[in-house]
Amino acid sequence: MGAIMFQGTGSDVGKSVIVAGICRAIANRGLRVRPFKAQNMSNNAAVTHDGGEIGRAQATQALACRIEPCIDMNPVLLKPQTDQTAQLVVHGKIRGILGAHNFREGRGALLDDVLASYHRLQTQCDIVVVEGAGSPAEINLRDGDIANMGFARAANVPVILLGDINRGGVIASIVGTRAVIDPKDAALIQGFIINKFRGDLKLFADGYRDIERLSKWRGLGVIPWLRDCSFLPSEDAVVLEKRSHDPAQKLLVACPITPRISNFDDLDPLRLEPALELVMVPPGHPIPKEASLIVLAGSKAAINDLEAIRREGWDIDILAHHRHGGMILGLCGGYQMLGKRIMDPHGIEGPPSEIDGLGLLNIETELTQNKTLNKVSGRSLGAPCEGYEMHVGSTVGPDTLRPLIHLDGGRTDGATSIDGLVSGTYLHGLFTDSEQRAAWLTRLGLPSSFQNYTGTIDEALNNIAMEIERHVNMKAIIDIAMSFGKN
């Protein structure tokens, strides 16, 4: 069985997208392929068919492989709760909290869990495509590393280094990586790829050869700017404030960016609607008065994020929006914030505490020690919907007697205010179903749209794979993956 790992010269160089494209390209060649990321840090997660949670990027990469995601594709997931702590999820289930004081020791002890998942995936396919995290050049983090060279060395997996030319300094970033990493780590790197190139590829020919000469690594291609990557679900919060405002759009949906916002990819299907404009509101900016719908997204720390909403004055904007007849939707943690009170007696999201909510829904939430992880389907607003539950907390109150969603099997979820303007739900992925999204557009006064969001993602993956086939030496990559370490 073969394997190939893609590491980056830094964060946000496009590893997740390129791994997804490589997976689809390999699948298109008739080979069985699986994605793998030993350790991910993200508050955007997806529920797997085997009842766990993994990073959103690995779920998208599974789609690229044309398979269902499973917990082994991302055995270690860190979900930041504060600047100093992160919830530790291993094999899809919560195992505890990692803090700054025990981060290195804690992650290093997880190598056996990581290798167990990797070896299980190996038995299922021809090639495992591995995504690194951050950069191997962060040599201060090398001890105890399980995400980059620590994993590559332990599993004897060849590495391709990915550099981002769009941010500048790509020659120094690749050559500099060679200069600072351990020689045994460097020996695992079999080549490099340049990503996010704009313009005439011929203009970079000399720079490409300079990297080969100075790094002693083989160049495997230059990938142009991939416009289709904007159609893929988001994972990292770094993308949020990059989304620009387009005043030409007719109807505005606004979502404030709270410090611990999570699963904001729930809103990605709305970005593709031509009659909508989705505005992610950064700190320091008011929620636009012209918004027709305000969405409070999920949160890894609902109490802390509610405090942030009040610090920013967004609570005033939200309450004024409601007084003027505007609609409000809360998703998961955002749903909890819309209630009268959130209580955390067990210290699930930090020290035990409680806080008054925004009071727009007559509900109360108590955070519980058990985490709900389910794939579900049902109906809402007269249209089908499906997605997944992924939350800690039990929510009760009179407004739950007006549920937003009637789930298959007789359960209900969510709540709606008496005036019908405020709703909340624990369901992630609400807008993915085209008929459900059309029902929300109709509610906002727009013509129905039946755009197939899942089909759009699949088409984008095919387009990305075709671009990679055009610009990357895929034969060499597959040869490296299948032959490394067998001599």
C-alpha positions as CSV (number, residue, x, y, z in Angstrom):
1,M,0.0,0.0,0.0
2,G,1.2,3.5,-0.8
3,A,1.2,6.8,1.0
4,I,2.2,10.4,0.3
5,M,2.1,13.4,2.7
6,F,1.7,17.1,1.9
7,Q,3.3,19.5,4.3
8,G,3.3,23.3,4.0
9,T,5.9,26.0,4.5
10,G,3.3,27.7,6.7
11,S,-0.3,27.8,7.7
12,D,-3.0,28.7,5.1
13,V,-0.8,27.7,2.1
14,G,-3.6,25.6,0.7
15,K,-2.8,22.1,2.0
16,S,-6.4,21.1,2.6
17,V,-7.6,22.1,-0.9
18,I,-4.6,20.5,-2.6
19,V,-5.0,17.3,-0.7
20,A,-8.7,17.2,-1.7
21,G,-7.8,17.8,-5.3
22,I,-5.1,15.1,-5.2
23,C,-7.5,12.7,-3.7
24,R,-10.1,13.3,-6.4
25,A,-7.4,13.0,-9.1
26,I,-6.2,9.7,-7.7
27,A,-9.8,8.4,-7.4
28,N,-10.4,9.5,-11.0
29,R,-7.6,7.2,-12.0
30,G,-9.4,4.2,-10.6
31,L,-7.4,3.8,-7.4
32,R,-8.8,3.5,-3.9
33,V,-7.7,6.5,-1.8
34,R,-8.2,7.7,1.7
35,P,-7.4,11.1,3.3
36,F,-5.6,11.4,6.7
37,K,-4.6,14.2,9.0
38,A,-3.0,13.1,12.2
39,Q,-3.8,16.2,14.2
40,N,-6.1,19.0,13.3
41,M,-6.9,22.2,15.2
42,S,-10.3,23.6,14.2
43,N,-13.7,24.4,15.6
44,N,-15.3,23.4,12.3
45,A,-16.1,19.7,12.5
46,A,-18.2,17.1,10.9
47,V,-20.0,14.0,12.3
48,T,-18.9,10.7,10.8
49,H,-21.0,7.6,10.0
50,D,-19.3,5.8,12.9
51,G,-20.5,8.3,15.5
52,G,-17.5,10.6,16.0
53,E,-16.3,14.0,14.9
54,I,-13.4,15.0,12.6
55,G,-12.2,18.2,11.1
56,R,-14.3,19.6,8.3
57,A,-11.5,19.5,5.8
58,Q,-11.1,15.7,6.2
59,A,-14.9,15.3,5.6
60,T,-14.5,17.2,2.4
61,Q,-11.5,15.2,1.4
62,A,-13.5,12.0,2.0
63,L,-16.1,13.4,-0.4
64,A,-13.2,13.9,-2.9
65,C,-12.4,10.2,-2.5
66,R,-16.1,9.4,-3.0
67,I,-16.4,7.7,0.4
68,E,-18.1,8.4,3.7
69,P,-15.9,10.1,6.3
70,C,-14.7,8.1,9.4
71,I,-13.0,8.9,12.6
72,D,-9.6,7.4,11.5
73,M,-9.2,10.1,8.9
74,N,-8.5,12.6,11.7
75,P,-7.7,10.7,14.9
76,V,-6.7,13.8,16.9
77,L,-8.8,17.0,16.8
78,L,-8.1,20.0,18.9
79,K,-11.0,22.4,19.4
80,P,-9.8,25.7,20.9
81,Q,-11.9,27.0,23.8
82,T,-9.7,29.8,25.0
83,D,-6.4,31.3,24.1
84,Q,-4.7,28.8,26.4
85,T,-6.9,25.6,26.2
86,A,-8.3,23.3,23.7
87,Q,-10.8,20.4,23.9
88,L,-9.0,17.2,22.9
89,V,-11.0,14.8,20.7
90,V,-9.4,11.4,20.0
91,H,-11.0,8.9,17.6
92,G,-14.1,11.1,17.5
93,K,-14.7,11.4,21.2
94,I,-13.8,13.9,23.9
95,R,-10.8,12.8,25.9
96,G,-10.1,15.9,27.9
97,I,-8.5,19.3,27.8
98,L,-5.0,20.3,26.6
99,G,-3.6,23.5,28.0
100,A,-0.4,25.5,27.3
101,H,1.2,23.8,30.3
102,N,0.7,20.2,29.0
103,F,0.4,20.7,25.3
104,R,3.7,19.1,24.1
105,E,3.5,16.1,26.5
106,G,-0.2,15.6,25.8
107,R,0.1,15.5,22.0
108,G,3.3,13.4,22.0
109,A,1.5,10.7,24.0
110,L,-1.1,10.4,21.2
111,L,1.3,9.0,18.5
112,D,0.1,5.4,19.1
113,D,-3.5,6.5,18.6
114,V,-2.5,8.3,15.4
115,L,-0.5,5.3,14.0
116,A,-3.4,2.9,14.8
117,S,-5.8,5.0,12.7
118,Y,-3.3,5.4,9.9
119,H,-2.6,1.6,9.7
120,R,-6.4,0.9,9.6
121,L,-6.8,3.2,6.7
122,Q,-3.9,1.6,4.9
123,T,-5.8,-1.7,4.8
124,Q,-8.7,-0.1,3.0
125,C,-7.0,1.5,0.0
126,D,-4.2,1.7,-2.5
127,I,-2.9,5.2,-1.4
128,V,-3.3,7.2,1.8
129,V,-3.0,11.0,1.2
130,V,-1.8,12.7,4.3
131,E,-2.1,16.4,5.2
132,G,0.3,18.0,7.6
133,A,-0.5,20.9,10.0
134,G,1.3,24.2,10.2
135,S,4.9,23.8,9.0
136,P,7.8,21.5,9.6
137,A,10.0,24.6,9.8
138,E,8.5,25.3,13.3
139,I,11.5,23.4,14.8
140,N,10.7,24.7,18.3
141,L,7.7,22.3,18.1
142,R,9.5,19.3,16.7
143,D,9.8,17.4,20.0
144,G,6.6,15.5,20.5
145,D,5.3,16.4,17.0
146,I,2.7,14.1,15.6
147,A,1.3,16.3,12.8
148,N,4.3,16.8,10.5
149,M,7.7,15.2,10.5
150,G,7.1,13.3,13.8
151,F,4.4,11.4,12.0
152,A,6.2,11.1,8.7
153,R,9.3,9.6,10.4
154,A,7.3,7.2,12.6
155,A,5.2,5.9,9.6
156,N,8.0,6.3,7.0
157,V,5.8,8.4,4.7
158,P,7.4,10.5,1.9
159,V,6.6,14.2,1.9
160,I,5.9,16.8,-0.7
161,L,6.4,20.4,0.5
162,L,3.8,23.0,-0.6
163,G,4.7,26.7,-0.9
164,D,2.3,29.6,-1.3
165,I,3.6,32.1,-3.9
166,N,0.7,34.5,-3.4
167,R,1.9,35.7,0.0
168,G,5.5,36.3,-1.3
169,G,8.8,34.9,-0.3
170,V,8.1,31.4,-1.6
171,I,11.8,30.8,-2.6
172,A,13.0,31.7,0.9
173,S,10.2,29.7,2.6
174,I,11.1,26.5,0.8
175,V,14.9,26.8,0.8
176,G,14.7,28.1,4.4
177,T,12.7,25.0,5.4
178,R,15.6,22.8,4.0
179,A,18.1,24.9,6.0
180,V,16.4,24.6,9.4
181,I,14.9,21.1,9.6
182,D,16.8,18.0,10.8
183,P,18.7,16.3,7.9
184,K,16.8,13.0,8.5
185,D,13.5,15.0,8.2
186,A,14.8,16.6,5.0
187,A,15.6,13.2,3.5
188,L,11.8,12.4,3.6
189,I,11.0,15.3,1.4
190,Q,10.8,14.1,-2.2
191,G,9.8,17.3,-3.9
192,F,7.9,20.6,-3.8
193,I,4.9,22.2,-5.3
194,I,4.2,25.9,-5.7
195,N,0.6,26.9,-5.0
196,K,-1.6,29.9,-5.7
197,F,0.3,31.3,-8.7
198,R,-1.3,34.2,-10.6
199,G,-0.1,35.3,-14.1
200,D,2.2,33.8,-16.7
201,L,3.9,30.7,-15.4
202,K,6.9,31.3,-17.7
203,L,7.8,34.3,-15.5
204,F,8.6,32.0,-12.6
205,A,10.7,29.6,-14.5
206,D,14.0,31.0,-13.2
207,G,12.7,31.1,-9.6
208,Y,11.5,27.5,-9.9
209,R,15.0,26.3,-11.0
210,D,16.6,28.3,-8.2
211,I,14.5,26.5,-5.6
212,E,15.5,23.1,-7.1
213,R,19.2,24.2,-7.1
214,L,19.2,25.6,-3.6
215,S,17.0,23.0,-1.9
216,K,18.1,20.0,-3.8
217,W,14.5,18.9,-4.0
218,R,12.6,18.1,-7.2
219,G,10.0,20.5,-8.5
220,L,6.7,18.7,-9.1
221,G,4.6,21.6,-10.5
222,V,3.2,25.1,-10.2
223,I,-0.6,25.3,-9.4
224,P,-2.4,28.4,-10.6
225,W,-5.0,30.2,-8.4
226,L,-7.9,27.8,-8.1
227,R,-11.1,29.8,-8.2
228,D,-13.2,26.7,-7.5
229,C,-11.7,26.4,-4.0
230,S,-14.2,29.1,-3.0
231,F,-17.0,26.6,-3.4
232,L,-15.5,24.2,-0.8
233,P,-16.7,24.2,2.8
234,S,-14.6,26.5,5.1
235,E,-12.5,25.1,8.0
236,D,-10.3,27.8,9.3
237,A,-11.5,31.1,10.8
238,V,-8.7,32.9,8.9
239,V,-10.9,33.0,5.8
240,L,-13.8,34.9,7.5
241,E,-12.6,38.5,7.4
242,K,-11.3,38.0,3.8
243,R,-14.8,37.8,2.4
244,S,-15.6,41.1,0.8
245,H,-18.8,43.1,0.8
246,D,-20.7,43.4,-2.5
247,P,-23.3,46.1,-2.4
248,A,-24.8,44.9,-5.7
249,Q,-26.5,42.0,-4.0
250,K,-30.1,42.5,-3.1
251,L,-30.6,40.8,0.2
252,L,-28.2,40.7,3.1
253,V,-27.6,38.0,5.7
254,A,-25.2,39.0,8.5
255,C,-23.3,36.8,11.0
256,P,-21.0,38.3,13.7
257,I,-17.5,36.7,14.0
258,T,-17.3,35.8,17.7
259,P,-13.9,34.8,19.2
260,R,-14.8,31.1,19.4
261,I,-17.1,30.8,16.4
262,S,-17.4,27.2,15.2
263,N,-18.9,25.4,12.2
264,F,-19.4,28.6,10.3
265,D,-19.3,26.4,7.2
266,D,-23.0,26.0,7.9
267,L,-23.4,29.3,6.1
268,D,-21.4,28.4,3.0
269,P,-24.4,27.4,0.9
270,L,-25.8,30.9,1.3
271,R,-22.7,32.4,-0.2
272,L,-23.5,30.7,-3.5
273,E,-27.0,32.1,-3.8
274,P,-26.9,34.8,-6.4
275,A,-29.7,36.8,-4.7
276,L,-28.0,36.8,-1.3
277,E,-25.0,38.5,0.2
278,L,-23.5,36.9,3.3
279,V,-21.6,39.3,5.4
280,M,-19.3,38.0,8.2
281,V,-19.1,40.9,10.6
282,P,-15.7,41.3,12.2
283,P,-15.1,42.8,15.7
284,G,-15.2,46.6,15.7
285,H,-18.0,46.8,13.1
286,P,-21.7,47.1,13.7
287,I,-24.1,44.5,12.3
288,P,-25.5,46.2,9.2
289,K,-28.9,47.7,9.7
290,E,-30.0,46.6,6.2
291,A,-29.6,42.9,7.1
292,S,-32.8,40.9,6.5
293,L,-31.5,37.9,8.6
294,I,-29.0,37.8,11.4
295,V,-27.5,34.4,12.0
296,L,-25.6,33.5,15.3
297,A,-23.3,30.7,14.3
298,G,-22.0,27.9,16.5
299,S,-19.6,28.5,19.3
300,K,-17.0,26.4,21.1
301,A,-17.5,28.6,24.2
302,A,-21.1,30.0,24.1
303,I,-20.8,31.9,27.4
304,N,-17.5,33.6,26.4
305,D,-18.9,34.4,23.0
306,L,-22.1,35.9,24.4
307,E,-19.9,38.1,26.6
308,A,-18.0,39.2,23.4
309,I,-21.3,40.0,21.7
310,R,-22.1,42.4,24.5
311,R,-18.6,43.9,24.5
312,E,-19.0,44.7,20.8
313,G,-22.4,46.1,21.3
314,W,-23.8,43.5,18.9
315,D,-26.6,42.7,21.4
316,I,-27.9,46.2,20.9
317,D,-27.9,45.7,17.1
318,I,-29.6,42.2,17.4
319,L,-32.4,43.5,19.7
320,A,-33.0,46.5,17.5
321,H,-33.1,44.3,14.4
322,H,-35.8,42.2,16.2
323,R,-37.8,45.3,17.2
324,H,-37.9,46.4,13.6
325,G,-39.3,43.1,12.5
326,G,-36.1,41.4,11.3
327,M,-35.5,37.7,11.5
328,I,-32.9,36.0,13.6
329,L,-31.6,32.4,13.5
330,G,-29.3,30.7,16.0
331,L,-27.3,27.6,15.2
332,C,-26.2,25.4,18.0
333,G,-24.2,27.7,20.3
334,G,-26.0,30.6,18.7
335,Y,-29.3,29.0,19.5
336,Q,-28.3,28.8,23.2
337,M,-27.3,32.5,23.2
338,L,-30.8,33.5,22.0
339,G,-32.4,32.0,25.2
340,K,-32.9,33.5,28.6
341,R,-30.0,31.8,30.3
342,I,-27.0,29.5,29.8
343,M,-25.7,27.5,32.7
344,D,-22.4,25.7,32.9
345,P,-22.3,24.1,36.4
346,H,-19.8,21.4,35.4
347,G,-17.2,23.8,33.9
348,I,-17.6,22.2,30.4
349,E,-16.4,25.4,28.6
350,G,-14.3,26.9,31.3
351,P,-14.8,27.6,35.0
352,P,-18.4,26.9,36.2
353,S,-20.6,29.9,35.4
354,E,-23.9,31.1,34.1
355,I,-25.0,34.0,32.1
356,D,-28.2,35.8,31.0
357,G,-28.9,35.2,27.3
358,L,-30.3,37.6,24.8
359,G,-33.8,36.7,25.9
360,L,-35.3,36.4,22.4
361,L,-36.3,32.8,22.9
362,N,-38.1,31.6,26.0
363,I,-35.7,28.7,26.7
364,E,-32.8,27.9,29.1
365,T,-29.8,25.8,28.4
366,E,-27.6,23.7,30.8
367,L,-24.3,22.5,29.4
368,T,-23.9,18.8,30.1
369,Q,-21.0,16.4,30.3
370,N,-22.3,14.2,27.6
371,K,-21.8,15.3,23.9
372,T,-24.5,14.6,21.4
373,L,-23.2,13.4,18.0
374,N,-25.8,12.2,15.5
375,K,-26.6,12.4,11.8
376,V,-30.2,13.3,11.5
377,S,-32.9,14.2,8.9
378,G,-36.4,15.6,9.0
379,R,-38.5,18.5,7.8
380,S,-38.5,22.3,8.6
381,L,-40.6,25.1,7.0
382,G,-42.4,22.4,5.0
383,A,-39.2,21.2,3.3
384,P,-36.7,18.3,3.9
385,C,-33.5,18.9,5.8
386,E,-30.6,16.8,7.0
387,G,-27.4,17.3,8.9
388,Y,-25.9,16.5,12.2
389,E,-26.1,17.3,15.9
390,M,-22.9,18.1,17.7
391,H,-23.4,19.8,21.0
392,V,-23.1,19.7,24.7
393,G,-26.2,21.0,26.4
394,S,-29.9,20.4,27.2
395,T,-32.3,23.1,26.2
396,V,-35.8,23.4,27.6
397,G,-38.6,26.0,27.7
398,P,-42.0,27.0,26.3
399,D,-40.6,28.0,22.9
400,T,-39.4,24.4,22.3
401,L,-43.2,23.5,21.9
402,R,-42.8,25.4,18.6
403,P,-39.9,23.4,17.2
404,L,-38.1,24.5,14.2
405,I,-37.5,21.0,13.0
406,H,-39.5,17.8,13.1
407,L,-36.9,15.0,13.0
408,D,-37.5,11.6,11.5
409,G,-38.5,9.1,14.2
410,G,-40.7,11.5,16.1
411,R,-38.2,13.8,17.8
412,T,-38.2,17.6,17.5
413,D,-35.4,20.1,17.6
414,G,-35.1,23.8,18.2
415,A,-37.5,26.5,19.1
416,T,-39.4,29.4,17.6
417,S,-40.6,32.6,19.3
418,I,-44.3,33.5,19.5
419,D,-43.9,36.2,16.9
420,G,-42.1,33.8,14.5
421,L,-39.2,36.1,13.9
422,V,-36.6,34.2,16.1
423,S,-35.7,30.6,15.6
424,G,-32.9,28.3,16.8
425,T,-31.7,24.8,16.2
426,Y,-28.9,22.3,17.1
427,L,-28.9,21.0,13.5
428,H,-25.7,21.7,11.6
429,G,-25.9,21.7,7.8
430,L,-29.4,23.2,7.7
431,F,-28.9,25.1,4.5
432,T,-27.2,22.2,2.6
433,D,-30.4,20.7,1.3
434,S,-31.5,22.8,-1.7
435,E,-35.2,22.6,-0.9
436,Q,-34.7,23.6,2.7
437,R,-32.5,26.6,1.6
438,A,-35.2,27.5,-0.9
439,A,-37.8,27.5,1.9
440,W,-35.6,30.0,3.8
441,L,-35.2,32.2,0.7
442,T,-39.0,32.2,0.3
443,R,-39.4,33.2,3.9
444,L,-37.1,36.1,3.3
445,G,-39.1,37.1,0.3
446,L,-36.9,35.8,-2.5
447,P,-37.7,33.5,-5.4
448,S,-37.1,29.8,-4.6
449,S,-33.7,28.5,-5.6
450,F,-33.0,24.8,-6.0
451,Q,-29.2,25.0,-6.5
452,N,-27.6,21.6,-5.6
453,Y,-25.0,22.6,-3.1
454,T,-23.5,19.1,-2.7
455,G,-23.4,18.8,-6.5
456,T,-21.6,22.2,-6.6
457,I,-18.9,20.9,-4.2
458,D,-18.5,17.7,-6.3
459,E,-18.1,19.7,-9.5
460,A,-15.6,22.0,-7.8
461,L,-13.5,19.0,-6.7
462,N,-13.5,17.7,-10.2
463,N,-12.4,21.1,-11.6
464,I,-9.6,21.3,-9.0
465,A,-8.5,17.8,-9.8
466,M,-8.3,18.6,-13.5
467,E,-6.2,21.7,-12.8
468,I,-3.9,19.6,-10.7
469,E,-3.6,17.1,-13.5
470,R,-2.6,19.9,-15.9
471,H,0.0,21.5,-13.7
472,V,1.4,18.8,-11.4
473,N,3.4,15.7,-12.2
474,M,0.8,13.3,-10.9
475,K,2.6,10.2,-12.2
476,A,5.7,11.1,-10.2
477,I,3.6,11.7,-7.0
478,I,1.8,8.3,-7.4
479,D,5.2,6.6,-8.1
480,I,6.7,8.2,-5.0
481,A,3.7,7.1,-2.9
482,M,3.8,3.5,-4.2
483,S,7.5,2.9,-4.1
484,F,8.9,4.8,-1.2
485,G,10.6,2.7,1.5
486,K,10.1,-0.6,-0.4
487,N,13.6,-0.9,-1.7
